[in-house]
Amino acid sequence: MLTIGFHNSAVVNVHAPNEEKSDESKDIFYEELEQVFDHFPKYHMKMLLGDFNANMGRENIFKPTIGQKILHQDSNDNEVRPVNFTT
C-alpha cells in the first residue's frame, strides 16, 4: 500500500490465466482477486494492473468501460471477466 497526496492507495499487479486455461481456474483467480480487493478499506483508491490475457474487442457494450481505442475486432472470454470485475 502507498500514499498519494491525501489518499491511501492500493496497487495490485496480477497475471490472469490465459484463454486455454479451464473456466474453473479463471473463476478461482477472479474469486481470489475479489477477496483481495474486499480486504482493502472502501475509501482507499484501488489500482489494478497486470496482464489479463484478454483480447478487447470492439463490441459496443464494452465501450463505456474500455473506451474507443481497441486493437482487436472480437473479444475472447478473458475480456469479459476483467470488465465484469471492474464494473
N, C-alpha and C positions, 0 to 999 in steps of 0.2 A: 504494500500500500504506500502511496505517496501523497504529498500535499501540494496542490497547485493553487497559489493565491490563498483565498479563504475557503477553498473547497477541499474536502477529503476525497481522494480518488483511488479507485482500484483498477489496476490494469491486469487483464487476464489474456495470456497468449496460448492458443490452442492449435492442435493439428488434428482435424477431424478424420474419421475413417473415409477411405476413398469409395468410389461408386461400386467397386467389385465386392466390398465387404457386405456381410449379411445385414438385413434390416434390424436384427436383434442387436448387433454390435453398435449400429448407429443409434438405436433407441437408448442403449445403455450410456453411450457417450453424451447425448443431449440431456438425459436424466441427471447424470453427474454434473454437467455444466450448469444446469438449473439449480442443483443443490449448492454449488459453489457461489452462484450469484445470490441465492437466497440467504446465504451466510453473511453477506455484507449488509451494513445498515442501509435503510431505504434512502437516506439523504446523501449517500456517497455518489459521486459521479463514477459510473462504471464504463470502462472501455474494453471492448472485446476485439482482440487482434488475432491473426493467425491464418492458417491455410484450411479452408473449409472444403477443399476438393470439389468445388461447385462450379458448374457452368451456368452462369447467369444469362438467361435468355431474354428475349425482347417482348415477352408476353405483357400486355397492358396491365394486368392485375398486379404485377410486381413493381411497376414504375414508381409509385408513390414511396416505396421503401428503398429501392436501389438506384433510382434515378434514370436518366435518359441515355447515358453513355455506356452502352453494353456491347461486349465483344461478340458473344455467341448468339446465334439465331434462336436456338431452342434450349430450354433448361433441362437439367437432369434432376434426379431425385434429391441429390445433395443440395441443390439450390433452394428447394422448398423448405428444407429443415432449418437453415440459419435465418431465413426470412420469417418463418413461423416463430422461432425462438425470440428474435428481436422485437417482433410486433406483439 
